[in-house]
Each structure stands twice: as C-alpha cells, then as structure tokens.
Amino acid sequence: MSEKITIYDIAEKLNITAATVSRALNNNPKIKESTRELVIKTAASMNYKQNKLALALKSGRSNNIGVIVPRIDSNFFASVIRGIEEELHPHGYQVIICQTHESPKRENENLYTLIDAQVDGIIMSVTDVTGENDGAFQYVLEKNVPLIFFDRSKHIDGVSSVTINDFRGGYLTTKHLIDEGCKQIAHLSGDQSLEIFKNRFLGYKQALLDSGIPFNEAYVIPVKSTVDHGKEAVDLLLQLETPPDAIFSSSDFAALGAIQELKERNINIPKEFCVAGFSNEPFTKFMELSITSVDQSPLEMGKMSARVFLEQVDKTETIKIEKKVVLAPELHIRKSSSRTTSSS
C-alpha cells in the first residue's frame, strides 16, 4: 500500500515551501495564479487528497450538515432528507444522516458525534421530549452550531423549526368525517408527549366540539405507527357498548391496520365505517381501497429546513435568528372515507 501524499511531498517536487503549497490549495489571494495552477496540477498528478477534517478544524467550516431522523425506512423522512440534499448540494454541502430508532440515548450520541465531526449545522426530528437530552442540545448551541428542528420539535430558545399545522390537519380530517355523516369518531393517537400528536388530537377534539358532537374519551386509543397497532385498536373499539363509525388515525400505518381488521370482520368501508390517516404515505393512494390522508409536504419541509439553515450562516459568521415556519396541511379525500364527496 502506497504512502499517503502530503503537502511536503508536493513542496519537495516543486522546490517550494509547504506553506506556499497549502496557500495555493486553499486559494489564498497572495499566491500568484500561475503558482496556484501548478500546485493544483501537481497535486492531482500525485493523487493528493486534502484532509477535510484538518481543514474543518482550521477554517471552522466542514461543509457537512448532520441530519437526525427517527428512521430512514419511512417515505416521510426519506423525502425530507431528499429535500434537504436538493437544497444544500448546490451550496457545496454534504449530508451526514443519523438514526435514533426512537431512542433518546442514541439521539444523545448522535448529537455529540456530529459536533465532534465538525458539522456546520444539525437538522433533526426529535425523539427525546422528556428533557433528558437538553444538555446535548445546549452543547450544540454553545458550539455556535445552527440547530433546526423539523416535524417533531422542542421549545428551545434560539432553535428554529419547520413543521406543519398539525392542529389544522386533525381538525380538517375530523370535520370531513363529520360531513360524511359520521357521528361516533374514534382517534388513534400517537405519543402525546410529542407536540405533533398532541396537536392532531386537539384538532380532532375541537372539530367534534364545533360540530356539537360530545367528546368521548373511550374513543381515543394510543397507538404506535404500525399496522398491528391499528388492528388491535379496532378490536378494542368494537368491544365498546357504542362502537364508533369512523376512525381518524394519527398514522397511515395504523389506519391501514384498522382497515384490514374491519375488512376481516366484513364491515363495509366507507358505507358502514370511515377511516382516515395522516402522512399521505405512497401506499394510501395506490391501494384498491385508497385511504384518505393528510399530506405533510415532506419534500417542501426538507427544502424549507435547509433554507432556514442557509439564512443562519454566511462565509464569516453564524447569525442567530430563531425562525418558526409552519406549513399548511392538505387533506386528500379518497375511497376509505368518501360516502358523499368525490375521491382524489
């Protein structure tokens, strides 16, 4: 295995100082253009690779951005990452992706690892909402590294966020089910310690109240975003003395599970029972019984998160601007809830 080429090897070959080589490779204006071109040509011929970590330590910039998500095997998070990359790549940034797998411990490790890697910023969807990782978040801010939350966020001074109006999404979906003639509407709720799920629940509850339908706590079933949890929720709901005639699920996967369980019980959807989800996962529109769902605009959320980062940095300093961007949700009405309206 050949030895790694250094600036000293290039300097020796050209009979100039290592300092001159370094300045030429870093486009120092004090170096003549002819010298710079000769150094770059020689470096290329010798297969010289710059130490990017060393450059980052020296310049304070790595041109790397950390992105932390609960998981990447999700269309929503994959689309957000795509949006971030599409927006930042033309500006010379590369993306480093980390997963938490819903673990506060891994989230904490990811934050410290990215700071150690000299990233120029961190864009993330939080897992920890208990305060357990507040020290890690403060460490990021103390290092003067821009921190932007998307989708799932925490209220931390100096931290920007890009979310959708989850309350509005929950309200629109529930109101749609009411307009379809549903009177006993259940809600499959995510972890309400996370603001996105709490706001979807509050939107659901407010739509009921505004329509004169009493809120029934027995109709609210906490679930995880899985097909099995959706099935289990339907089993519980149908055991009630007055079962519901509709479900608004905070998750498309739980909505899919609910539909599968209802079909197994030969309950007609949507004539006897309406179902709506949240996230507008690709499968919702391609199924024979397409599923009504709220679009979170993940690609735009990713692009907007990247733009917020770019607004906070320039070539000389980090500008501390706290920005809260709230995107509008869009309800896609499909067969699973469409008794009287046309599907889309």
Rosetta blueprint (number, residue, H / E / L):
1 M L
2 S L
3 E L
4 K L
5 I L
6 T L
7 I H
8 Y H
9 D H
10 I H
11 A H
12 E H
13 K H
14 L H
15 N L
16 I L
17 T L
18 A H
19 A H
20 T H
21 V H
22 S H
23 R H
24 A H
25 L H
26 N L
27 N L
28 N L
29 P L
30 K L
31 I L
32 K L
33 E H
34 S H
35 T H
36 R H
37 E H
38 L H
39 V H
40 I H
41 K H
42 T H
43 A H
44 A H
45 S H
46 M L
47 N L
48 Y L
49 K L
50 Q L
51 N L
52 K H
53 L H
54 A H
55 L H
56 A H
57 L H
58 K H
59 S H
60 G L
61 R L
62 S L
63 N L
64 N E
65 I E
66 G E
67 V E
68 I E
69 V E
70 P L
71 R L
72 I L
73 D L
74 S L
75 N H
76 F H
77 F H
78 A H
79 S H
80 V H
81 I H
82 R H
83 G H
84 I H
85 E H
86 E H
87 E H
88 L H
89 H H
90 P H
91 H H
92 G L
93 Y L
94 Q E
95 V E
96 I E
97 I E
98 C E
99 Q E
100 T L
101 H L
102 E L
103 S L
104 P H
105 K H
106 R H
107 E H
108 N H
109 E H
110 N H
111 L H
112 Y H
113 T H
114 L H
115 I H
116 D H
117 A L
118 Q L
119 V L
120 D L
121 G E
122 I E
123 I E
124 M E
125 S L
126 V L
127 T L
128 D L
129 V L
130 T L
131 G L
132 E L
133 N L
134 D H
135 G H
136 A H
137 F H
138 Q H
139 Y H
140 V H
141 L H
142 E H
143 K L
144 N L
145 V L
146 P L
147 L E
148 I E
149 F E
150 F E
151 D L
152 R L
153 S L
154 K L
155 H L
156 I L
157 D L
158 G L
159 V L
160 S E
161 S E
162 V E
163 T E
164 I E
165 N L
166 D H
167 F H
168 R H
169 G H
170 G H
171 Y H
172 L H
173 T H
174 T H
175 K H
176 H H
177 L H
178 I H
179 D H
180 E L
181 G L
182 C L
183 K L
184 Q L
185 I E
186 A E
187 H E
188 L E
189 S E
190 G L
191 D L
192 Q L
193 S L
194 L L
195 E H
196 I H
197 F H
198 K H
199 N H
200 R H
201 F H
202 L H
203 G H
204 Y H
205 K H
206 Q H
207 A H
208 L H
209 L H
210 D H
211 S L
212 G L
213 I L
214 P L
215 F L
216 N L
217 E H
218 A H
219 Y H
220 V E
221 I E
222 P E
223 V L
224 K L
225 S L
226 T L
227 V H
228 D H
229 H H
230 G H
231 K H
232 E H
233 A H
234 V H
235 D H
236 L H
237 L H
238 L L
239 Q L
240 L L
241 E L
242 T L
243 P L
244 P L
245 D L
246 A E
247 I E
248 F E
249 S E
250 S L
251 S L
252 D H
253 F H
254 A H
255 A H
256 L H
257 G H
258 A H
259 I H
260 Q H
261 E H
262 L H
263 K H
264 E H
265 R L
266 N L
267 I L
268 N L
269 I L
270 P L
271 K L
272 E L
273 F L
274 C E
275 V E
276 A E
277 G E
278 F E
279 S E
280 N L
281 E L
282 P L
283 F H
284 T H
285 K H
286 F H
287 M L
288 E L
289 L L
290 S L
291 I L
292 T E
293 S E
294 V E
295 D E
296 Q L
297 S L
298 P H
299 L H
300 E H
301 M H
302 G H
303 K H
304 M H
305 S H
306 A H
307 R H
308 V H
309 F H
310 L H
311 E H
312 Q H
313 V E
314 D L
315 K L
316 T L
317 E L
318 T E
319 I L
320 K L
321 I L
322 E L
323 K L
324 K E
325 V E
326 V E
327 L E
328 A L
329 P L
330 E E
331 L E
332 H E
333 I L
334 R L
335 K H
336 S H
337 S H
338 S L
339 R L
340 T L
341 T L
342 S L
343 S L
344 S L
